[in-house]
Amino acid sequence: MKNSEKRKANSEKNIFPFSPSVLRQAQDVVSSSNYAIRNPQFVYG
């Protein structure tokens, strides 16, 4: 692998730090927004 390719891979890794906790937070956001879509009164109270 050339150095430029290695650098690109490293910078991409830094942009997307998909640790389990980050993924879990994203799943929470998705599931709560799905809940809000099904239950509009939950959002607009």
Helices and strands as residue ranges (DSSP letters): H 3-15, H 20-38, H 40-44
